[in-house]
Amino acid sequence: MMPNHENHNLWMYKNLELIISSYALPEDVSSNKLVNRFRLKEILNGSNINSDGTVVNHNIIHPDYQTSVLTQNMTKAAYFAFGGVEIPEALVFNAKKIYSALITLDIGKFNENMKGRHIYERNPDGSASAKINYPTGTDWGVDRQLNFFTSDVFAHVFNLDRDCPVKAIDYAHARMEVILSMQARSDTGQYYQAGDSDSYSLREEWVAFHLINTYLVLWAENNGRITISTDTFLKPAPLRTALPLLPDKIYVGNELPIGVVVNKDLVVLPKDLKVKYYSSNENIAVIENGVFKAIEPGQCEITVVVEYGKLKASGTVSITINDYNY
């Protein structure tokens, strides 16, 4: 976490951006909804999840990667909890949609032979089964349980199954029977045997990863450390410095986008800054609509003035425009 590091805001901003992006549905890209005070349409560059909650990877509807979005994000909840801080709502953003799809989505839309069935199989009496249905196949094998088990436990802890007809904890219990029986086949503690279908080369480590993070989240819940926050998690930082950003070598005729560098602890969306550029000699260089145009050889100064709310900073750099670059 390193909350006092000078790069805290940069790292936390990128952390939240990636978490939100991994959960994003196509309709989120144009949404005004706020997640940890970030407006979705302003922070997203695309989507990762289908509108129905499924995930496409390896060119198939892939339940393994549907759970990966959940487990790889929600394991971070334990890390925040162990750091003594609240958990960003980004970590559960759209998680209910993704988990519910495992239980309630009719996968006949992908495979007519599975009409009326779900990724999470149910027993004839409607109770939870450990069996997984892969509507368009799988390339990792059908022996996997840990990714689904961890998703079930996380769903139980974060109440993602509140609208599901079969509850996450029931699926977790059904899977635990399979998990224990798989491990009981060996006296070494290993989970897999040579003939098992999981083709991942680090499959034993993969099992351990899921079990460890499941335990950590359960520990955090049992010790009252699961608290969701809508805050930005960015430390307040004033606008202090600003400098124009241009290449080292500039030649007559170049037309280049010009940028600005502000103090790195200030993390804002570009729309939050008002930026103006000025040239000390417009016979040599001009700036129009954010584009720097080199007109004649010579030297001049480029100044940027940045406003962020009521704060203002400016900076100037000297540039040399070289003759034509033949």
C-alpha positions as CSV (number, residue, x, y, z in Angstrom):
1,M,0.0,0.0,0.0
2,M,2.8,2.5,1.0
3,P,0.3,5.4,1.6
4,N,3.1,7.8,2.3
5,H,5.1,7.1,-0.8
6,E,5.4,9.9,-3.3
7,N,3.9,7.6,-6.0
8,H,0.9,6.5,-4.0
9,N,-1.6,8.5,-6.0
10,L,-0.2,7.2,-9.3
11,W,-0.2,3.6,-8.2
12,M,-3.6,3.8,-6.6
13,Y,-5.1,5.5,-9.6
14,K,-3.8,2.8,-11.9
15,N,-4.9,0.1,-9.5
16,L,-8.5,1.4,-9.5
17,E,-8.5,2.0,-13.2
18,L,-7.5,-1.6,-14.0
19,I,-9.9,-3.1,-11.5
20,I,-12.8,-1.1,-12.9
21,S,-11.8,-1.9,-16.5
22,S,-11.6,-5.6,-15.8
23,Y,-15.2,-5.5,-14.5
24,A,-16.6,-3.3,-17.3
25,L,-19.6,-4.2,-19.4
26,P,-20.1,-2.7,-22.9
27,E,-22.9,-0.4,-21.5
28,D,-20.5,0.9,-18.8
29,V,-18.3,2.6,-21.4
30,S,-20.9,5.4,-21.9
31,S,-22.2,5.4,-18.3
32,N,-22.3,8.3,-15.9
33,K,-22.2,6.0,-13.0
34,L,-19.6,6.7,-10.3
35,V,-17.3,4.0,-8.9
36,N,-15.0,5.3,-6.2
37,R,-15.9,8.7,-7.5
38,F,-14.6,7.9,-11.0
39,R,-17.2,8.4,-13.8
40,L,-17.2,5.2,-15.8
41,K,-17.3,6.8,-19.3
42,E,-14.3,9.0,-18.4
43,I,-12.0,6.2,-17.0
44,L,-13.0,3.3,-19.3
45,N,-11.4,2.7,-22.7
46,G,-13.4,-0.4,-23.4
47,S,-15.2,-3.4,-21.8
48,N,-14.0,-6.8,-20.6
49,I,-17.3,-8.6,-19.6
50,N,-20.3,-9.4,-21.8
51,S,-23.6,-7.8,-20.9
52,D,-24.9,-11.1,-19.6
53,G,-21.9,-11.5,-17.2
54,T,-20.0,-14.1,-19.2
55,V,-16.4,-13.8,-20.3
56,V,-14.9,-14.6,-23.7
57,N,-11.3,-15.8,-23.6
58,H,-9.4,-18.2,-26.0
59,N,-12.3,-17.5,-28.4
60,I,-14.9,-19.4,-26.2
61,I,-17.3,-18.6,-23.5
62,H,-14.9,-19.4,-20.7
63,P,-16.2,-20.0,-17.1
64,D,-12.6,-20.3,-15.9
65,Y,-11.9,-16.8,-16.9
66,Q,-15.3,-15.6,-15.6
67,T,-14.1,-16.7,-12.2
68,S,-10.7,-15.2,-12.8
69,V,-12.1,-11.7,-12.9
70,L,-13.8,-12.4,-9.6
71,T,-10.9,-14.1,-7.8
72,Q,-8.0,-12.0,-9.0
73,N,-9.9,-8.8,-8.1
74,M,-11.5,-9.9,-4.9
75,T,-8.4,-11.4,-3.4
76,K,-7.2,-7.8,-3.2
77,A,-9.9,-7.2,-0.6
78,A,-7.8,-9.3,1.8
79,Y,-4.8,-7.1,1.0
80,F,-6.7,-3.9,1.8
81,A,-8.1,-5.5,4.9
82,F,-4.6,-6.6,6.1
83,G,-3.4,-3.1,5.4
84,G,-5.9,-1.7,7.8
85,V,-7.9,0.2,5.2
86,E,-11.3,0.0,3.8
87,I,-12.0,-1.9,0.6
88,P,-12.7,0.0,-2.6
89,E,-16.2,-0.6,-4.1
90,A,-14.4,-1.1,-7.4
91,L,-13.5,-4.6,-6.1
92,V,-17.2,-5.6,-6.1
93,F,-18.3,-3.5,-9.0
94,N,-20.3,-5.8,-11.4
95,A,-19.1,-8.8,-9.3
96,K,-22.7,-9.7,-8.5
97,K,-23.6,-9.7,-12.3
98,I,-20.7,-12.0,-13.1
99,Y,-21.3,-14.4,-10.2
100,S,-25.0,-14.6,-10.7
101,A,-24.5,-15.5,-14.3
102,L,-22.8,-18.7,-13.2
103,I,-25.9,-19.8,-11.4
104,T,-28.9,-18.3,-13.3
105,L,-27.9,-17.7,-16.9
106,D,-29.5,-20.2,-19.3
107,I,-26.5,-21.4,-21.4
108,G,-28.7,-22.7,-24.1
109,K,-28.1,-19.4,-25.8
110,F,-24.6,-20.6,-26.5
111,N,-25.3,-24.3,-27.0
112,E,-28.7,-25.6,-27.9
113,N,-27.9,-29.0,-26.3
114,M,-27.6,-27.2,-22.9
115,K,-30.9,-25.4,-23.1
116,G,-32.4,-24.9,-19.6
117,R,-29.0,-25.6,-17.9
118,H,-26.5,-23.3,-16.2
119,I,-22.7,-23.1,-15.9
120,Y,-23.2,-24.2,-12.3
121,E,-25.0,-27.6,-12.5
122,R,-27.8,-28.4,-10.0
123,N,-28.8,-31.8,-8.8
124,P,-32.2,-33.2,-9.8
125,D,-33.7,-31.9,-6.6
126,G,-32.4,-28.4,-7.4
127,S,-29.6,-28.4,-4.8
128,A,-26.0,-27.4,-5.5
129,S,-23.8,-29.7,-7.5
130,A,-20.0,-29.4,-8.0
131,K,-20.3,-30.1,-11.7
132,I,-19.4,-27.3,-14.1
133,N,-21.0,-27.0,-17.6
134,Y,-18.8,-25.5,-20.2
135,P,-21.2,-24.2,-22.9
136,T,-18.6,-23.9,-25.7
137,G,-15.9,-26.2,-24.3
138,T,-12.8,-25.7,-22.3
139,D,-9.1,-25.9,-22.9
140,W,-7.8,-26.3,-19.4
141,G,-9.7,-29.5,-18.5
142,V,-12.8,-30.3,-16.5
143,D,-11.1,-31.2,-13.2
144,R,-11.0,-27.6,-11.9
145,Q,-12.9,-26.8,-8.7
146,L,-10.7,-24.3,-6.8
147,N,-11.5,-21.2,-8.9
148,F,-15.2,-21.9,-8.5
149,F,-14.8,-22.7,-4.8
150,T,-13.0,-19.4,-4.2
151,S,-15.6,-17.5,-6.2
152,D,-18.3,-19.2,-4.1
153,V,-16.7,-18.2,-0.8
154,F,-16.1,-14.6,-2.0
155,A,-19.8,-14.4,-3.2
156,H,-20.9,-15.6,0.2
157,V,-18.7,-13.1,2.1
158,F,-19.8,-10.1,-0.2
159,N,-23.4,-11.2,-0.6
160,L,-23.1,-11.5,-4.4
161,D,-25.6,-14.4,-4.3
162,R,-28.5,-12.5,-2.7
163,D,-30.7,-13.0,-5.7
164,C,-29.6,-16.5,-6.7
165,P,-32.0,-19.5,-6.2
166,V,-29.1,-21.6,-4.9
167,K,-26.7,-20.0,-2.5
168,A,-22.9,-19.7,-2.9
169,I,-22.2,-21.4,0.4
170,D,-24.1,-24.5,-0.8
171,Y,-21.9,-24.7,-3.9
172,A,-18.8,-24.1,-1.8
173,H,-19.8,-27.1,0.4
174,A,-20.5,-29.3,-2.6
175,R,-17.1,-28.4,-4.0
176,M,-15.3,-29.0,-0.8
177,E,-16.3,-32.7,-0.9
178,V,-14.7,-33.0,-4.3
179,I,-11.6,-31.0,-3.3
180,L,-11.0,-33.2,-0.2
181,S,-11.5,-36.4,-2.2
182,M,-9.1,-35.2,-4.9
183,Q,-6.4,-34.5,-2.3
184,A,-7.1,-37.7,-0.4
185,R,-5.8,-39.7,-3.4
186,S,-2.2,-39.0,-2.3
187,D,-0.3,-38.9,0.9
188,T,1.9,-36.1,-0.3
189,G,-0.7,-33.3,0.1
190,Q,-0.8,-32.7,-3.7
191,Y,-4.2,-32.2,-5.4
192,Y,-3.7,-33.5,-8.9
193,Q,-2.6,-36.9,-10.3
194,A,-0.8,-37.5,-13.5
195,G,-4.0,-38.5,-15.4
196,D,-6.1,-35.5,-14.4
197,S,-7.2,-33.3,-17.2
198,D,-6.0,-29.9,-15.9
199,S,-3.3,-29.0,-18.3
200,Y,-1.9,-26.0,-16.6
201,S,1.8,-26.5,-15.8
202,L,1.6,-24.7,-12.4
203,R,-1.7,-26.4,-11.4
204,E,-0.6,-27.3,-7.8
205,E,0.6,-23.7,-7.2
206,W,-2.7,-22.6,-8.8
207,V,-4.6,-24.7,-6.2
208,A,-2.6,-23.2,-3.4
209,F,-3.1,-19.6,-4.6
210,H,-6.9,-20.1,-4.4
211,L,-6.9,-21.8,-1.0
212,I,-4.6,-19.2,0.5
213,N,-6.6,-16.2,-0.7
214,T,-9.9,-17.9,0.3
215,Y,-8.5,-18.3,3.8
216,L,-7.3,-14.7,3.9
217,V,-10.7,-13.3,2.9
218,L,-12.5,-15.5,5.4
219,W,-10.1,-14.3,8.1
220,A,-10.7,-10.7,7.2
221,E,-14.5,-11.3,7.4
222,N,-14.3,-13.2,10.7
223,N,-12.2,-10.3,12.2
224,G,-14.6,-7.6,11.1
225,R,-12.3,-6.1,8.5
226,I,-14.6,-6.2,5.5
227,T,-15.9,-2.6,5.0
228,I,-16.6,-1.2,1.5
229,S,-15.8,2.4,0.7
230,T,-16.9,4.7,-2.1
231,D,-13.9,7.0,-1.5
232,T,-11.4,7.7,-4.3
233,F,-8.4,6.4,-2.2
234,L,-6.3,9.2,-3.6
235,K,-4.6,11.4,-1.1
236,P,-5.3,15.1,-1.7
237,A,-2.4,16.8,-3.6
238,P,-2.3,20.4,-4.8
239,L,-1.2,21.5,-8.2
240,R,2.3,22.8,-7.8
241,T,4.3,22.5,-11.0
242,A,3.7,22.3,-14.7
243,L,6.0,22.1,-17.8
244,P,5.3,21.7,-21.5
245,L,6.2,18.3,-22.9
246,L,7.9,18.2,-26.3
247,P,10.5,16.0,-28.1
248,D,14.2,16.9,-27.7
249,K,14.7,17.2,-31.5
250,I,12.4,19.5,-33.4
251,Y,12.7,20.4,-37.1
252,V,11.1,23.0,-39.3
253,G,7.8,21.6,-40.6
254,N,7.1,19.3,-37.6
255,E,3.6,19.3,-36.4
256,L,3.5,17.6,-33.0
257,P,1.0,17.1,-30.2
258,I,2.1,19.1,-27.2
259,G,1.6,17.8,-23.7
260,V,2.0,18.9,-20.1
261,V,3.7,17.4,-17.1
262,V,2.4,18.3,-13.6
263,N,3.7,17.2,-10.2
264,K,3.3,13.5,-10.1
265,D,1.4,13.2,-6.9
266,L,-1.5,15.1,-8.6
267,V,-3.7,12.5,-10.3
268,V,-6.6,13.9,-12.2
269,L,-8.6,13.2,-15.3
270,P,-7.5,15.3,-18.3
271,K,-10.9,17.1,-18.4
272,D,-10.2,18.4,-14.9
273,L,-7.3,20.6,-16.1
274,K,-7.6,23.8,-18.0
275,V,-4.4,24.0,-20.1
276,K,-3.2,26.9,-22.3
277,Y,0.1,27.1,-24.3
278,Y,2.0,30.2,-25.5
279,S,4.9,30.7,-27.8
280,S,7.3,33.6,-27.2
281,N,7.8,34.0,-31.0
282,E,5.0,32.9,-33.3
283,N,7.2,33.5,-36.4
284,I,9.2,30.5,-35.2
285,A,6.6,28.3,-33.6
286,V,2.8,28.4,-33.0
287,I,0.5,26.2,-30.9
288,E,-3.0,25.6,-32.2
289,N,-5.6,23.3,-30.6
290,G,-2.9,21.4,-28.7
291,V,-0.6,21.0,-31.8
292,F,2.9,22.5,-31.9
293,K,3.9,23.7,-35.3
294,A,7.6,24.5,-36.1
295,I,7.7,27.2,-38.7
296,E,11.3,28.6,-38.9
297,P,14.7,27.7,-37.5
298,G,15.6,29.4,-34.3
299,Q,15.0,29.5,-30.6
300,C,11.9,30.4,-28.6
301,E,10.2,29.7,-25.3
302,I,7.1,27.7,-24.8
303,T,5.0,28.4,-21.8
304,V,2.1,26.3,-20.3
305,V,-0.4,27.6,-17.9
306,V,-2.5,25.0,-16.0
307,E,-5.5,25.6,-13.9
308,Y,-7.0,23.0,-11.5
309,G,-10.0,24.4,-9.8
310,K,-8.7,27.6,-8.1
311,L,-5.1,26.5,-8.3
312,K,-2.7,27.6,-11.1
313,A,0.8,26.6,-12.1
314,S,2.9,27.5,-15.1
315,G,6.2,26.6,-16.6
316,T,8.5,27.5,-19.5
317,V,11.0,25.6,-21.6
318,S,13.4,26.9,-24.2
319,I,13.4,25.0,-27.5
320,T,15.5,25.0,-30.6
321,I,14.0,24.4,-34.0
322,N,16.5,22.9,-36.4
323,D,16.5,23.4,-40.2
324,Y,14.9,20.8,-42.4
325,N,15.7,17.2,-41.5
326,Y,16.7,15.9,-44.8
